[in-house]
């Protein structure tokens, strides 16, 4: 097939349909024959290695029988080859194919065949070729080849691993068999053993010229998959549910690949801070298979998932152990706390549940009778503290949060540890492997139990607690019991762990049943929705490092956390007390006073004035405050730019016709306020640089250039950077000429909303998720891609990069933490750089938005120092186009798209000015 013209990269005359079909059919048949050939040799080689390492020289296959009688699957045979094949192996089939250049041809075929339209055997061809590559990938020669590039027509070269990762993602062709075959290739590349034959870490290299900083093959493959966005694709594959027949296989292979890559400390640190591992979603995936017929595959998925959790944790989590008197005291405080919550939030959740179940009439009646707001439920908070316990968290509080009664509700999931002490796989449920209890005559352990306390002279301490609800059945009340060490600790520990395992299993009912133990008849229940919600909030309260007995009203939307005790010199929570204390402790009334003032100001928003499009019916599209005066620039959908003075009493404004298509972005800078950049959207998408004279006022055109967005440098007005798709160019402001081009096709991330920006010192540029050094015109680092939309920006402090919900350290390029609330949000910082404003980015390119999307009208504020949430404001509009903050951090401008009348579908986009630090008046609600 190497001689066929369909694999030629040189321009040639197109063949007719019959010739194309014949050549494609020949390629499919050759790939299928190669796959069968390598399956036989893989079986024979695996049998040979298995007899050497697992048996006494006896083969499991007889020479007189066909290899079809082998009881091992292809995946098991490839695992044997990957584990026991020597580093520099001389496996004849793979060596012969490598000498003939067969792997290169197969990789080229995989990269080009997705473009074969109207050919039904396309999927079979790709699957057969990928299976051959996977079987050859047990050798270092093929792994080195997969780090190269494949030749495509029109002199295009693409990384081979990028093609394989794209097939896993399904962006080119969506087929479950192709996804599985591509995952097998990745698994064999990243799951090779570090040690072979007990000889320590073997580092083997290709035939290339060696240098002083050589990397071993395994690290090279980890880096190659990570560079081509493999981590993002593998994490997404963990949650697939379709097609239902192959979903369990895809999850298992993706988890196996992540286990292999998690052996890298850098990758392990990144994966541990990303969903579905940091929010408990992986544990929920381990509960049930997608298809009940695939339980054997789900069992393997659970095994790899448990291994992955243990690698990230560094050890197997263990919540057992002795409790101190201080921890018992804290548990008593939790048990005696009166839980009070906002009942209107519970009704809002009930309304959303009824709507999701199709009971719309009941939902409308509830909303009308309870006077519920029409806005959707605020976005959920995925706080890592609900799943990860700090060393200061009381052990008794952890056990209280993980009640011994099984629960299938969401409350049990939110309070369960991300690294459970009891694995989901039966092989990890060995009670003998648990650490033994020391045989001391004193206080040995504190446990929460629903059993009766011993009647012997054992000291005990009990505290009442709200009962846990399990499927509508009330178990016995919780009691904290201090017992002496039994005479046989191993036997007692065995039965204790066995009881804990049985209680943690879903649907387990102890002998006699709860109903009979309480003396109740079937149908008699002592549960209510209030008790379920109360116990859910009590579990959250048990996780607080310093729980208090008198809690304020809790929220069902925001995770509860008791206020930590302040020092004697700390600033007061009350704003009036802080203002008074400034006389003795300037300038903010004590430590953390500035942070409390910042949170107080940016948690309040009040409308000040609004500007509408009085000239036409098109509406407004973007806004930007003047950095030197009290003016605001507003762009319209008709292509005009208007300058309005906010401080003036009238609505006088200056208008300039700048473009013939909608103005979607206006950019100004405090370095040179008289320069103005405008960006358009539509058929003629370009940018323009304007000069602004505030004395007249007047806007004059300097020149236009072919870019989508443009931003002036932060320190010097002589340079600005423009962005068009994935390419960034640095321009000379005076001449309009291109100075530098920042683009690497091999490292492109292809974000949908890419916008290149300078760092605060103008030495670095972030473009398409890649960090560039402006002085040397070289790319320094490629940040991992975990979303498809936002490309990120620099933090004003200059030490961090914010890309979607991930916060990266510029000094070490490590993932510091994730902020799920920033997912798919457009963010901007205030002038001081200590507050973040975020709005949801719409994934549609059209400005006509007739359907209100979830959180599309929500404006959120965050503390830019610790990324904690400050406030969430529902502006009660259809969507938000643009936001901007003035130079004094006193006002914020929002371009809103709202319906003109509730009974019609007509919409109007306007610019509304809000005042920060002031509550909204009742008439403005």
Protein Blocks (a to p, Z undefined) as FASTA:
>chain_A
ZZpmklpcbdcddddfklmmmmmmmmmmmmmmmmmmmmmmmmmmmmmmmmmmmmghiafb
dfkbcfklpcbdfklmmmmmmmmgcfbdcbfklmmmmmnommmmmmmmmmmmmmmghiak
lmmmmmmmmmmmmmmmmpmklmmmmmmccddehhiacdfklmmmmmmnommbgcfklmmm
mmmmmmmmmmccfbgghlajaddddfbdcdfkbccfklmmmmmmmmnommmmmmmmmmgc
bdfklmmmmmmmmmmmmmmmmmpmklmmmmmmpcfklnommmmmmmpcfblklmmmmmmm
mmmmmmmmmmmnopacdfbdcddfklmmmmmmmmmpccdddfklmmmmmmmmmmmnopam
lmmmmmmmnopafbdcddddddfklmmccfklcfklmmmmmcfbdcfbfklmmmpcfbdf
bdfbfklmcfklpccddddfbdfbdcddfbdcdfbfcdcdddddddddeehiacdddddd
dddddfblmlmmmmmmmmmmmmmpghiacehijmlmnopaehiacbdfklmmmmmmmmmm
mmpmbacfbdcdddfkbccdddddddfkbccfblklmmmmmmmmcckopahklmmmmmmm
mmcccdfbdcddfkbmnbpfbdcddfkbccdcdddfkopacdddfkbmblcdcdddfbfb
dcfbdcddfklmmbccdddedjkgcdddddddfklpccddfbdcddfbdcddfkbckbcc
ddehjbccdddfklopafbdcddfklpgoiabdcddddfkopacceehiacdfklopafb
dcddfbfkbgbjadfklpaccehjaccdfklopafbdcfklgoiacdddfkopaccdddd
dfbfbfbdfbdcehklcccdddfklopafbdcdehiabdfbdcddfkopaccddddddfb
fkbcbdcdddddddehiacdfklZZ
